[in-house]
Amino acid sequence: MVKSYAIVTARNSSKRLPDKMIKTICGKKCIEITIERAKKTGFPVILATSTDRSDDIFETIAKNSKVELYRGSRLNKLKRWKGCFHTFAIENALLVDGDDLLYDYDIGKRAIQMFQSCDADIIQHPQNIICGFFTYAIHRKAFEKLEPYSNDEQLDTDVIVEFIKKSRLQVKIIELFDWEKNKNFRLTLDYIEDLTMFETLISQAGYQLSGQKIIRFLENHPDIVNINIHRQADFLNNQQQFNKGVAFHN
């Protein structure tokens, strides 16, 4: 039987918004909201964090949320994920960023299904996806090609775009429905404005809605969208600068 999981990746050492994963919205910690969304994929959930003392709190969060916990490298997410795959004998998994509080579990389910009909190492989304809806789905065989980058504890793999390219992973792009793309919305948590947006949105609509219903709600509430959308340019620039650094040094 194929073992599929949803791996929620989180650390407590964010520089832009310190302790963002344990901030509270409507009585729940942000990471608890992401975990609940990940559960809706139907796959067992693993909370993957680091061995740093600042991440000890995730031990209690995983226990209270009734999910598995894996602790590994602080900087090298690839190494942490590889350890996760080995420990739990995973065949393929969704990689869910902890700061994507309203992760679209429907896209996640479709991504895992794609492994049944294609020989991909990794499933990616097109560039026009709504920010925060989906990250990656990855197959265990991808880590054989990622081996040069998944051993060094000090290698920062916070953004893995360039590592995917350098490892020549076989990539498949998931097809999106109209409501999952080409929307100028920002549904990820990096800045204080993002936290305010999530607080406003979740207080009015909750966090259990499908991706389609979340988008319909935001289309009817542009005031919520406007709280943080100006931060998207900063977010994209930071990712671009990280990727340039990886391309230059490797």
Residue, then its C-alpha position, 0 to 999 in steps of 0.5 A: m500500500v502506498k504511504s502518502y502523507a501531508i508534511v507541515t513544515a514549520r519553525n519558530s525563528s522567523k525574522r520578518l514576523p517572530d513567533k508567527m506560527i504560535k500567534t493566535i487567531c480566533g483561539k487557535k495558533c496559526i500552525e494549528i490552523t494549517i495542521e487542520r487544513a492539512k488534515k482535510t487532504g485525508f492523509p496522515v499529517i506530520l509536523a516537521t520542525s527543527t531540533d532547535r530549542s526555539d522549536d520545542i513548543f511544537e512537541t506539545i502542539a503536535k501532541n495536542s493536534k494528534v499528529e506525528l512529529y519529526r525534528g531535524s535540520r534547522l536550515n536544511k529543509l531538504k535534509r529534514w524532509k528526507g529524514c521524514f521520508h525515511t522515518f515514516a517510510i513515505e512513498n509520496a507526500l504533500l509539502v505544506d508550508g506552515d505559514d500557508l494557513l488556508y492551504d487548498y486541500d483540494i489541490g493537495k489531494r489532486a496532486i497526490q493522485m497525479f503520482q498514480s498516472c505519471d512518473a514525476d519526482i515532484i508536482q509543482h504549481p503554475q506561476n499564476i496560482i493564488c499565493g499560499f494555496f499549494t507548495y509541492a508534492i514530492h515522491r521519495k525517489a526525488f531525494e536520490k537526485l537531491e542527495p548533493y543538497s540534502n546532507d549539509e546541516q548548514l545549507d539553507t534550503d528555505v526556497i527550493v526552486e534552484f535545488i529542483k533545477k540543479s537536481r534535474l528533477q522530473v517535474k509535472i505541473i498541476e492543472l488549476f481550476d479558474w478560481e485557483k489562479n489569476k487572483n491578486f490575493r495573498l494567503t501566506l503569513d510573513y508580515i504583520e499585515d498578513l496576520t491582520m488579514f488572516e485575523t479579519l478573514i478567519s474571524q468572518a469566514g472561519y478556516q474550514l471553507s474550501g479554497q473555492k469558497i474562500i476565493r468567493f468570499l474574498e472577491n466579495h470583500p476587497d477590503i480584506v484583500n487590500i490589507n496585505i496585498h501590497r506585501q506581495a512584491d516584497f515577498l516575491n523579491n525576497q524569494q528572487q534574491f534567495n534564488k539568485g544567491v543559490a544559483f551564484h554559490n552553487 
